[in-house]
Amino acid sequence: MIVGRFITLEGGEGAGKSTQLHALAAALRTRGLDVVETREPGGSEGAEAIRALLLTGGADRWSARAEALLFAAARTDHIEKTIRPALARGAWVLSDRFLDSSRAYQGQGALSDADILALHRIGSEGFLPDRTLFLTLPDGEAEARARERDGDAADRIGGRDQNFHRAVASAFARFATEEPARFRAIDASGEAGAVTARLLDALADLLP
């Protein structure tokens, strides 16, 4: 029986998650795996509709609590409609962001990590990835990459100030330290192909 795997790529703005997700998917397909590429918020019809609500409008469009609830609702639909069906047929699912982004980003507001995990337990039965690949870059390099990518067109969350994004990066690093069985920290600096090779190495124990 082919075993499906759920892999998430996490990290702050400018870490190269989207680029590396596509490269990693291509590398896994060369090994004969069925690979589904997806993202959060989004990844299903309902979740994509919520994504539009979350990432557009002014910085104060949603309170911290409303934002966290919207992310949790989008994730429930994503898991039910996209992730679980793909895993059931033996596919590998790669997601650009998942629960840990909610913990890192929405955890900077009025909600604690325990609150966000409670929402996930209620909405998604506590469903977690098989492996979370945390892409790391020094602050200055990550900020420069994000500016080059977005210019003045950052979305309402990506456009928050650098103190916020440094706190997010610190939260991701804390999660990786606290949950070493699930997380692998990956150096995202240097040539893109070398980063992809590091990601593959971090999945070696899961590969058939």
C-alpha positions in Angstrom: 0.0 0.0 0.0 1.3 3.4 -1.0 1.5 5.7 2.1 0.7 9.4 1.6 2.6 12.0 3.4 1.7 15.6 4.5 4.7 18.0 4.4 4.5 21.7 5.2 7.0 24.5 4.4 7.1 27.2 7.0 9.1 30.4 7.6 8.8 34.2 7.5 8.4 36.5 4.6 11.1 36.1 1.9 12.3 32.7 3.0 11.6 31.2 -0.4 8.8 28.8 0.6 6.8 29.0 -2.7 9.9 28.6 -4.9 11.2 25.7 -2.9 7.8 24.0 -2.7 7.6 23.8 -6.5 11.2 22.6 -6.7 10.7 20.0 -4.0 7.5 18.8 -5.7 9.3 18.4 -9.0 12.1 16.4 -7.3 9.6 14.1 -5.6 7.8 13.5 -8.9 11.0 12.3 -10.5 10.9 9.5 -7.8 7.5 8.4 -9.1 5.4 10.0 -6.3 2.0 11.5 -6.8 2.5 15.1 -5.4 -0.2 17.7 -4.7 1.0 21.3 -4.2 -1.2 23.5 -2.1 -1.1 26.6 0.1 -2.6 28.4 3.1 -4.7 30.3 3.4 -6.4 28.6 0.5 -6.0 25.2 -1.2 -9.7 24.5 -1.7 -12.6 26.5 -3.1 -14.0 27.6 0.2 -10.5 28.3 1.7 -9.6 30.4 -1.4 -12.7 32.5 -0.9 -11.6 33.1 2.7 -8.1 33.9 1.6 -9.4 36.8 -0.4 -11.1 38.2 2.7 -7.9 37.7 4.8 -5.3 39.2 2.6 -7.0 42.2 1.1 -8.2 45.4 2.7 -6.7 47.6 5.4 -4.5 46.5 8.2 -7.4 46.9 10.6 -10.0 45.1 8.6 -10.1 42.2 11.0 -9.5 42.0 14.8 -6.9 39.4 15.9 -9.7 37.1 17.0 -11.7 37.3 13.8 -8.6 36.8 11.8 -7.7 33.6 13.7 -11.2 32.3 13.3 -11.1 32.9 9.6 -7.8 31.1 9.2 -9.1 28.1 11.3 -12.2 27.9 9.1 -10.2 28.0 5.9 -7.9 25.3 7.2 -10.9 23.0 8.1 -12.1 23.2 4.5 -8.6 22.8 3.1 -8.1 19.6 5.1 -11.5 18.1 4.3 -11.6 18.9 0.6 -7.9 18.7 -0.5 -5.5 17.3 2.0 -7.2 14.2 3.4 -8.5 12.9 0.0 -5.1 13.2 -1.5 -3.4 11.4 1.4 -6.1 8.7 1.1 -5.0 7.9 -2.4 -1.4 7.7 -1.4 -0.3 11.2 -2.6 2.3 13.4 -1.0 0.8 16.8 -0.1 3.1 19.8 0.1 1.6 22.9 1.6 3.1 26.4 1.6 2.1 27.3 5.2 -0.2 25.5 7.6 -1.1 25.6 11.3 2.3 26.8 12.4 1.9 30.1 10.4 -1.3 30.7 12.4 0.6 30.1 15.6 3.4 32.4 14.6 1.4 35.2 13.0 -1.9 35.3 14.8 -0.1 34.4 18.0 1.3 37.9 18.0 -2.1 39.4 18.8 -4.7 38.8 21.5 -4.6 35.0 21.2 -2.2 32.7 22.9 -0.6 29.6 21.3 -3.0 27.5 23.4 -6.0 29.4 22.0 -4.9 28.8 18.4 -4.2 25.1 19.0 -7.7 24.9 20.6 -9.3 26.3 17.5 -7.3 23.8 15.4 -8.4 20.9 17.7 -12.1 22.0 17.3 -12.0 22.8 13.6 -9.5 20.2 12.3 -9.3 17.5 15.0 -5.7 18.5 15.8 -4.5 17.2 12.4 -0.7 17.8 12.0 1.9 17.3 9.2 4.2 14.3 9.0 7.1 16.8 8.7 7.4 20.6 8.9 10.3 22.1 7.0 11.2 25.5 8.6 13.2 27.6 6.1 15.5 30.0 7.9 17.4 33.1 6.8 19.1 35.9 8.7 16.8 38.9 9.3 18.5 41.3 6.9 18.5 38.8 4.0 14.8 37.8 4.6 13.8 41.4 4.6 15.7 42.2 1.4 14.1 39.2 -0.4 10.6 40.2 0.7 11.1 43.8 -0.5 12.4 42.6 -3.8 9.5 40.2 -4.2 6.7 42.5 -3.1 7.8 46.1 -3.6 4.9 48.2 -2.4 2.4 45.4 -3.1 2.6 43.4 0.1 -0.7 41.9 1.4 -2.2 43.1 4.6 -0.3 40.6 6.7 3.0 40.6 4.8 3.0 44.4 5.0 3.2 44.6 8.7 6.3 46.2 10.3 9.7 44.5 10.8 9.3 44.2 14.5 6.2 42.0 13.9 8.1 39.9 11.3 11.0 39.4 13.7 8.6 38.2 16.4 7.1 35.8 13.9 10.6 34.4 13.0 11.3 34.0 16.7 8.1 32.1 17.2 8.9 29.7 14.4 12.3 29.0 15.9 10.7 28.3 19.2 8.3 25.8 17.7 11.2 24.0 16.0 13.0 23.7 19.3 10.0 22.5 21.2 8.8 20.0 18.6 12.0 18.4 17.1 10.2 15.2 16.1 8.1 17.1 13.5 10.2 20.1 12.6 13.4 20.3 10.6 15.2 23.7 10.4 16.6 24.2 6.9 19.1 26.8 5.9 17.5 28.7 3.0 20.5 30.7 2.0 22.6 30.1 -1.1 21.8 28.6 -4.5 18.2 27.4 -4.9 19.2 23.9 -5.9 21.3 23.5 -2.8 18.4 24.4 -0.7 16.2 21.9 -2.4 18.8 19.2 -1.8 18.7 20.1 1.9 14.9 19.7 1.9 15.2 16.3 0.3 17.8 15.2 2.9 15.3 16.3 5.7 12.7 13.9 4.2 15.0 11.0 3.5 13.6 8.9 6.4 10.0 9.3 5.0 10.8 8.5 1.3 9.9 5.1 0.0 
